[in-house]
Amino acid sequence: MKPNSKILVTGGASGIGLGIVERLLKEKHTVIVCGRREDVLQELTARHPAVITRKCDLENVAEREALYQWVAAEHNDLNVLVNNAGIQNWMSPTDENFFTRARQEIAINIEAPLHLISLFMKLPALDTIMNVTSGLAISPFAKVPVYSATKAFFRSFTHSLRYLLKDRNINVVEIVPPALNTDLGGKGLHDHAPAVGPFIESIFEQLAQGKTELSYGSSADRVKIGAEELKKEFAKLHP
């Protein structure tokens, strides 16, 4: 990542996104954060006045397009897009509202980043796309079946995107987090997991080394293993 970059982080007001934002600010980059909740964005700017915020519901096609139009008009020197926003639903196909929740996950975890990539490719300064996937893209967790599947889709797409954009000198980076102590999926569900801070330090060290697949902890183990080992990983999660 170039010094003094201008970077959009989707879902950057909490969890992994917030950790990324705080590290980028530490490195003196200009950071724009979009999110659906105005109160959360206000809390972010109260803590970090340098952050530029924009309210945007990424589930909504028109709001994604409006976000791009605003960036193109006000921040057309933006050179890094970080597709971090995502939701995770603990659910089963037997649930009454399964399809409604599944459709929302697909819209936010797949449709939104693909749409933003297609839009932001029009920015002449764009030189880096960073996509946040998950260790569950490699070995799924059945309690979050759609989330795991969306991240598998996004990981596959990111691999193809890297190949498709290599002649345009756009660097495509995949961030593959393990379960971390955030509110993803609901408060308290990941209290047992490792803290976000060391994960952020690790991925930025890997980024400085020029790596394009950034992993940590259990996700670092998963990206290296083969089919038989993946079966064992699945069995660990589903005793």
JOSUL-V758864 format. One record per residue. N is the residue number from 0. SS is DSSP state (A for helix, B for strand, O for the rest). PHI is phi in whole degrees, 0 to 359 (none if undefined). Layout:
# JOSUL-V758864
[[N | SS | PHI] [N | SS | PHI]]
This chain:
# JOSUL-V758864
[[0 | O | none] [1 | O | 291] [2 | O | 299] [3 | O | 57] [4 | O | 286] [5 | B | 247] [6 | B | 228] [7 | B | 260] [8 | B | 245] [9 | B | 282] [10 | O | 61] [11 | O | 268] [12 | O | 263] [13 | O | 205] [14 | A | 58] [15 | A | 300] [16 | A | 302] [17 | A | 296] [18 | A | 299] [19 | A | 296] [20 | A | 301] [21 | A | 296] [22 | A | 290] [23 | A | 296] [24 | A | 297] [25 | A | 300] [26 | O | 270] [27 | O | 72] [28 | O | 278] [29 | B | 269] [30 | B | 239] [31 | B | 249] [32 | B | 237] [33 | B | 246] [34 | B | 199] [35 | O | 273] [36 | O | 249] [37 | A | 297] [38 | A | 296] [39 | A | 291] [40 | A | 295] [41 | A | 294] [42 | A | 298] [43 | A | 297] [44 | A | 290] [45 | A | 294] [46 | A | 280] [47 | O | 224] [48 | O | 301] [49 | O | 286] [50 | O | 287] [51 | B | 265] [52 | B | 241] [53 | B | 213] [54 | B | 287] [55 | O | 200] [56 | O | 269] [57 | O | 291] [58 | O | 289] [59 | O | 262] [60 | A | 301] [61 | A | 297] [62 | A | 288] [63 | A | 296] [64 | A | 294] [65 | A | 295] [66 | A | 300] [67 | A | 297] [68 | A | 300] [69 | A | 295] [70 | A | 297] [71 | A | 299] [72 | A | 277] [73 | A | 256] [74 | O | 218] [75 | O | 286] [76 | O | 268] [77 | O | 297] [78 | O | 240] [79 | B | 227] [80 | B | 246] [81 | B | 249] [82 | B | 273] [83 | O | 252] [84 | O | 302] [85 | O | 192] [86 | O | 233] [87 | O | 227] [88 | O | 248] [89 | O | 277] [90 | B | 195] [91 | O | 221] [92 | O | 301] [93 | O | 280] [94 | O | 290] [95 | O | 300] [96 | O | 258] [97 | A | 304] [98 | A | 293] [99 | A | 300] [100 | A | 289] [101 | A | 297] [102 | A | 297] [103 | A | 294] [104 | A | 299] [105 | A | 297] [106 | A | 297] [107 | A | 277] [108 | A | 274] [109 | A | 240] [110 | A | 299] [111 | A | 298] [112 | A | 295] [113 | A | 295] [114 | A | 296] [115 | A | 297] [116 | A | 300] [117 | A | 296] [118 | A | 285] [119 | A | 287] [120 | O | 301] [121 | O | 284] [122 | O | 286] [123 | O | 295] [124 | O | 274] [125 | O | 299] [126 | O | 230] [127 | B | 215] [128 | B | 238] [129 | B | 243] [130 | B | 248] [131 | B | 267] [132 | O | 255] [133 | O | 186] [134 | A | 299] [135 | A | 286] [136 | A | 292] [137 | O | 262] [138 | O | 227] [139 | O | 286] [140 | O | 245] [141 | O | 296] [142 | O | 288] [143 | B | 233] [144 | A | 294] [145 | A | 284] [146 | A | 305] [147 | A | 302] [148 | A | 291] [149 | A | 295] [150 | A | 288] [151 | A | 295] [152 | A | 302] [153 | A | 293] [154 | A | 295] [155 | A | 299] [156 | A | 298] [157 | A | 298] [158 | A | 298] [159 | A | 294] [160 | A | 299] [161 | A | 301] [162 | A | 292] [163 | A | 293] [164 | O | 256] [165 | A | 297] [166 | A | 280] [167 | A | 261] [168 | O | 58] [169 | O | 254] [170 | B | 279] [171 | B | 248] [172 | B | 244] [173 | B | 251] [174 | B | 257] [175 | B | 243] [176 | O | 281] [177 | O | 276] [178 | O | 297] [179 | B | 231] [180 | O | 283] [181 | O | 228] [182 | O | 268] [183 | O | 304] [184 | O | 87] [185 | O | 139] [186 | O | 298] [187 | O | 88] [188 | O | 291] [189 | O | 240] [190 | O | 298] [191 | O | 281] [192 | O | 279] [193 | B | 299] [194 | O | 290] [195 | A | 289] [196 | A | 308] [197 | A | 299] [198 | A | 299] [199 | A | 299] [200 | A | 302] [201 | A | 294] [202 | A | 291] [203 | A | 287] [204 | A | 296] [205 | A | 295] [206 | A | 298] [207 | A | 295] [208 | O | 278] [209 | O | 88] [210 | O | 286] [211 | O | 245] [212 | B | 236] [213 | B | 253] [214 | B | 227] [215 | O | 199] [216 | O | 59] [217 | A | 295] [218 | A | 290] [219 | A | 295] [220 | A | 291] [221 | A | 293] [222 | O | 292] [223 | O | 258] [224 | O | 263] [225 | O | 265] [226 | A | 298] [227 | A | 294] [228 | A | 294] [229 | A | 295] [230 | A | 299] [231 | A | 293] [232 | A | 297] [233 | A | 297] [234 | A | 295] [235 | A | 297] [236 | A | 283] [237 | O | 228] [238 | O | 292]]
